Amino acid sequence: MAADKVQVLVVEDEPAIMELVVYTLKSAGWQPVMAESSSAATHVLERMTPDVILLDWMLPDESGIRFLKRLRADRDRKHLPVIMLTARGGEEDRVMGLDKGADDYITKPFSTKELIARINAVLRRKAPDRAKSLLTLGNIALDPDTRQARAGETPLELGNVEFRLLRFFLSNPERVFSRHQILDRVWPNQPEIEERTVDVHVRRLRIAMGEDGYMVRTVRGVGYLFTDRRE
């Protein structure tokens, strides 16, 4: 397990939810560790200390609330960041979860983008050195700090210009930009660069992104749009 990756313990017994969460975490560049019950989570905690725990309420052996209560009573683990991720969305449930020591509370169904944002927010509060400034959309993730980009688990081989172009697109998803606007943002203070240069580097970026190259969409007569929605 890579030591530099944020490690997230996911305590969840629904396979479909687990699959979605694991995919989301991997896409963000984090390392998920799976546990389908509180007892399995306890065994995981005996051999590692995750950066954050995503905890379901309804588990097969004991409730997530009881597990959280035990965790907060443990001298060595009481400060671990915990986010409740549960279908129980009533006000009383939220209050109970937060009162018992949860750092945040997310209800199902949930937005994957919100999940990443909430984890980042908790890490900034509880473990600022582990918080990431990742830019993500769909299968693509880019880390401005390490200057690395990935499609899922596959590193993207990008030139300097393609990296800047992808960073621009990821910072401005679902918006249409003209070639002139892209030039101003990706090639600032270089008036000698022509608009067709954008087309050349967009083509190179699409090739580097492989099957995810569809995300850089041409808007005829206008410019380009970066989206994970297929037509």
C-alpha positions, 0 to 999 in steps of 0.5 A: 500500500503506497504510504503517500496515499490517503488511506480511507477505511470504508465500513459498508456491507452493501456491495453496490455502495462499496463498489461505488465508494471504492471507485470514487476514492481510487479516482481521487487518488486515495487508497480505499481499505474495505471492511464489511462489518464492525468486527472486520473494521476492528481487525483492520485497525489492529494493523493500520491507522487510516487517515479517515473512516467512512462508516455506515450506520446499519452493519450486520454485527453491530450498528455504526453508532456503537462502533463509533462510540467504541472508537471514541473511547479508545485512547489510541484511536479516538481522534481518527476522522469519521464520516457517517455515510448512511441512508438514515437521513432524519434530523434525529439520526444526524444529531445522534451521529454528530453527538456520538463523535462523527466529524461529518454526516452524509446521507445516501444516495450521495453525490460522488463529488460531494463525498470527495469534497467532504473528505477533503474538508475533514482532512483539512480540519483534522489532518491538514498535511494529508488533505489533497488538492486533487482535481477530478472529473469522471475517471480523470484525476490531476494533482497540481502538487505532484504534477501527476495525472491519472485515468483511473489507476493508469498514469497519463504521459503528458507534456508540459502544455498538455498538463496545463491544458488538462488542469485548466479543463479540470478546473472549469468543467462543463463550461464552453471556452473559445480557443481565444479564451483557452489561449489567454488562460493556458498561454498567458502573456504569449500573444504570438501563439495562434489559435490553431495551437489550441487544436494541436494540443487538444489533439495530443491531450485526447490521445494521451487520455486514451478512451477518456479522450471523449471528455474533451468535446469540440463545440462546433463554431465555438471551442471546447467543453470538458465533460464526463457526460457521453453524448 
